[in-house]
């Protein structure tokens, strides 16, 4: 469903992504994990067409992502960022339905879709009338998920979606996201710093360092067969991992 082949990217002469490749199959869930600044979010933006690689190719479905095709590709992708990324002047429901309304989706179909997503996201429907400032962090993330799924995309990208939440709310949302991923059966790429979260939400984990994917595999493979000392050190430093693989 998503293919990055030999991509690289430099900004102002500084290499952010060195030549690297990543494949995400249909219905596969992949977590990108690594230290801050290692290039995780840049890879996500390449898939969206917000960043065009200097070398290599990015393909979503059968469409190569270029400046000319980026808008078409984004219609097939849902994107969730930290704290939901909601427009403060719109109600939660207006945030969810914005792109659908701009695209001319019939009103009845739009209402039916919102009802489906309220159930999926575990959000009380009464909260849809509120503005983002009147919602908790967890509620804003649920609204952001609904907005990302409104057009029923093939691919779902999540960039540190739970990073700003307290541990209790984060744990609840992890459970709900995992259930939603299983129900939806979409290709998912999630960026996180938390190895336990990655192990809980994804089928495989791609560990990044200095703009490269140094190893990809299941959590047990990363623990038992680290590709280099960095992977072993990074995995060993994650205290949250024990509960995720217990």
C-alpha positions as CSV (number, residue, x, y, z in Angstrom):
1,X,0.0,0.0,0.0
2,X,2.9,2.4,0.8
3,X,6.4,2.1,-0.6
4,X,9.4,4.3,0.1
5,X,12.4,3.3,-2.1
6,X,15.9,4.8,-1.6
7,X,14.5,8.1,-0.3
8,X,16.8,10.8,1.0
9,X,16.3,14.5,2.0
10,X,18.5,17.4,2.9
11,X,17.4,20.8,4.2
12,X,19.8,23.7,3.8
13,X,22.7,21.3,3.2
14,X,22.0,19.1,6.2
15,X,21.0,15.5,5.5
16,X,17.8,14.7,7.4
17,X,17.0,11.4,5.7
18,X,19.8,9.2,4.2
19,X,19.0,6.7,1.5
20,X,16.4,4.4,3.2
21,X,13.5,2.2,2.2
22,X,10.2,1.2,3.9
23,X,7.3,-1.0,2.8
24,X,3.8,-1.0,4.4
25,X,1.5,-3.6,3.2
26,X,-2.3,-3.5,3.0
27,X,-3.8,-3.7,6.5
28,X,-0.3,-3.6,8.0
29,X,0.5,-1.5,11.0
30,X,4.0,-0.1,11.3
31,X,5.5,2.0,14.1
32,X,8.4,4.4,13.4
33,X,10.5,4.9,16.5
34,X,13.7,6.5,17.4
35,X,15.3,9.5,19.1
36,X,14.1,13.0,18.5
37,X,15.3,14.4,15.2
38,X,16.1,11.1,13.6
39,X,13.7,11.7,10.7
40,X,10.5,9.9,11.7
41,X,8.1,12.8,11.0
42,X,10.0,13.6,7.8
43,X,9.3,10.1,6.4
44,X,5.6,10.6,7.3
45,X,5.5,13.9,5.5
46,X,7.1,12.3,2.4
47,X,4.1,9.8,2.3
48,X,1.8,12.8,2.5
49,X,3.6,14.6,-0.3
50,X,4.4,17.5,2.1
51,X,8.1,16.8,1.6
52,X,9.4,15.6,-1.8
53,X,12.5,13.4,-1.5
54,X,15.8,14.5,-3.2
55,X,16.3,10.9,-4.3
56,X,14.2,7.8,-4.5
57,X,10.4,7.4,-4.8
58,X,7.3,7.3,-2.6
59,X,4.3,5.4,-3.8
60,X,0.8,5.2,-2.3
61,X,-1.2,2.4,-3.9
62,X,-0.2,2.7,-7.5
63,X,0.4,6.4,-7.5
64,X,3.9,7.9,-7.2
65,X,3.9,10.9,-4.9
66,X,5.1,14.0,-6.6
67,X,4.2,17.7,-6.4
68,X,1.7,17.1,-9.2
69,X,0.0,14.1,-7.5
70,X,0.3,15.1,-3.9
71,X,-3.3,16.5,-3.6
72,X,-4.7,13.3,-5.1
73,X,-2.7,11.1,-2.8
74,X,-3.8,13.1,0.3
75,X,-7.4,12.2,-0.4
76,X,-6.5,8.6,0.3
77,X,-4.7,9.3,3.6
78,X,-5.9,10.2,7.0
79,X,-3.5,12.3,9.2
80,X,-3.5,12.7,13.0
81,X,-1.1,14.9,14.8
82,X,-0.4,15.6,18.5
83,X,-3.3,17.3,20.3
84,X,-5.6,16.7,17.2
85,X,-4.5,19.8,15.2
86,X,-8.1,21.1,15.3
87,X,-9.2,24.6,14.0
88,X,-10.1,26.5,17.2
89,X,-12.8,28.6,15.5
90,X,-14.8,25.5,14.4
91,X,-16.9,23.1,16.6
92,X,-15.7,19.6,16.9
93,X,-18.3,18.4,14.4
94,X,-17.3,21.1,11.9
95,X,-13.7,20.1,12.3
96,X,-14.7,16.5,11.5
97,X,-16.8,17.3,8.5
98,X,-14.8,20.2,7.0
99,X,-13.1,18.3,4.1
100,X,-16.2,16.4,3.4
101,X,-18.3,19.6,3.1
102,X,-15.6,21.2,0.9
103,X,-15.8,18.1,-1.3
104,X,-19.5,18.2,-1.6
105,X,-20.5,15.1,0.3
106,X,-24.3,14.9,0.6
107,X,-25.6,16.0,4.0
108,X,-27.4,12.7,4.9
109,X,-24.3,10.7,4.0
110,X,-22.1,13.0,6.1
111,X,-24.4,12.7,9.1
112,X,-24.4,8.9,8.8
113,X,-20.6,8.9,8.6
114,X,-20.3,11.1,11.7
115,X,-22.5,8.7,13.6
116,X,-20.3,5.8,12.6
117,X,-17.1,7.6,13.7
118,X,-18.5,8.7,17.0
119,X,-19.0,5.1,17.9
120,X,-15.6,4.1,16.6
121,X,-13.7,6.9,18.4
122,X,-15.6,6.4,21.7
123,X,-16.7,10.1,21.8
124,X,-20.0,11.2,23.3
125,X,-22.0,12.8,20.5
126,X,-22.9,15.7,22.7
127,X,-19.3,16.9,22.7
128,X,-19.4,17.5,18.9
129,X,-21.1,20.9,19.6
130,X,-18.2,22.1,21.6
131,X,-15.2,24.1,20.4
132,X,-11.7,22.5,20.9
133,X,-10.9,24.7,23.9
134,X,-13.8,23.1,25.8
135,X,-12.5,19.6,25.1
136,X,-9.9,17.6,27.1
137,X,-6.6,16.5,25.4
138,X,-8.0,13.0,24.9
139,X,-11.2,14.3,23.5
140,X,-9.4,16.5,21.0
141,X,-7.4,13.5,19.9
142,X,-10.6,11.5,19.4
143,X,-12.0,14.3,17.3
144,X,-8.8,14.4,15.3
145,X,-9.1,10.7,14.6
146,X,-12.7,11.1,13.4
147,X,-11.6,13.9,11.1
148,X,-8.8,11.8,9.7
149,X,-11.2,8.9,9.0
150,X,-14.1,11.0,7.6
151,X,-13.4,10.2,4.0
152,X,-12.6,6.5,4.7
153,X,-8.9,6.7,3.6
154,X,-6.8,3.7,2.6
155,X,-3.9,4.8,4.8
156,X,-3.8,6.3,8.3
157,X,-0.8,8.3,9.5
158,X,-0.4,9.3,13.2
159,X,2.5,11.6,14.3
160,X,3.0,11.3,18.1
161,X,-0.8,11.3,18.6
162,X,-0.6,10.5,22.3
163,X,2.6,12.2,23.3
164,X,1.0,15.1,25.2
165,X,-1.5,13.1,27.3
166,X,-1.3,12.0,30.9
167,X,-0.6,8.3,31.5
168,X,-4.2,7.3,32.3
169,X,-5.8,9.0,29.3
170,X,-2.9,7.8,27.1
171,X,-3.5,4.2,28.2
172,X,-7.2,4.4,27.4
173,X,-6.6,5.9,24.0
174,X,-4.0,3.2,23.2
175,X,-6.7,0.6,23.9
176,X,-9.3,2.4,21.8
177,X,-6.8,3.0,18.9
178,X,-5.8,-0.7,18.9
179,X,-9.5,-1.7,18.7
180,X,-10.1,0.9,16.0
181,X,-7.2,-0.3,13.9
182,X,-8.4,-3.9,14.2
183,X,-11.9,-2.9,13.1
184,X,-10.8,-0.7,10.2
185,X,-8.2,-3.0,8.7
186,X,-6.3,0.0,7.2
187,X,-2.6,0.4,6.6
188,X,-1.3,2.4,9.5
189,X,2.0,4.2,10.2
190,X,2.4,5.6,13.7
191,X,5.3,7.7,14.9
192,X,6.1,7.4,18.6
193,X,9.0,7.6,21.1
194,X,7.5,4.9,23.2
195,X,8.6,1.3,22.4
196,X,5.8,-0.2,24.6
197,X,3.3,1.9,22.7
198,X,4.8,0.8,19.4
199,X,4.7,-2.9,20.4
200,X,1.1,-2.5,21.6
201,X,-0.3,-0.8,18.5
202,X,1.8,-2.1,15.5
203,X,2.6,-5.3,13.8
204,X,6.2,-4.3,13.2
205,X,8.6,-1.6,14.4
206,X,11.0,0.3,12.3
207,X,13.8,1.7,14.5
208,X,15.4,4.9,13.1
209,X,18.7,6.6,13.9
210,X,20.3,9.6,12.2
211,X,17.9,9.5,9.2
212,X,18.1,5.8,8.5
213,X,16.0,2.8,9.4
214,X,18.5,0.5,11.1
215,X,16.2,-2.4,11.8
216,X,12.6,-3.4,11.3
217,X,10.8,-6.3,12.9
218,X,8.6,-7.5,15.7
219,X,9.4,-6.4,19.2
220,X,10.7,-9.9,20.2
221,X,13.0,-9.8,17.2
222,X,14.4,-6.4,18.2
223,X,15.0,-7.7,21.7
224,X,16.5,-11.1,20.8
225,X,18.3,-10.1,17.5
226,X,19.3,-6.4,17.6
227,X,21.0,-5.3,14.3
228,X,23.5,-3.2,16.1
229,X,24.3,-1.9,19.6
230,X,22.1,1.2,19.2
231,X,19.0,-1.0,18.8
232,X,19.9,-3.0,21.9
233,X,20.5,0.2,23.9
234,X,17.4,1.9,22.7
235,X,15.1,-1.1,23.4
236,X,16.8,-1.6,26.8
237,X,16.1,2.0,27.8
238,X,12.4,1.6,27.4
239,X,10.9,0.8,30.8
240,X,7.4,0.8,29.3
241,X,8.2,-2.2,27.2
242,X,7.9,-4.9,29.9
243,X,4.1,-4.4,30.2
244,X,3.5,-4.3,26.5
245,X,5.1,-7.7,25.8
246,X,4.0,-9.5,29.0
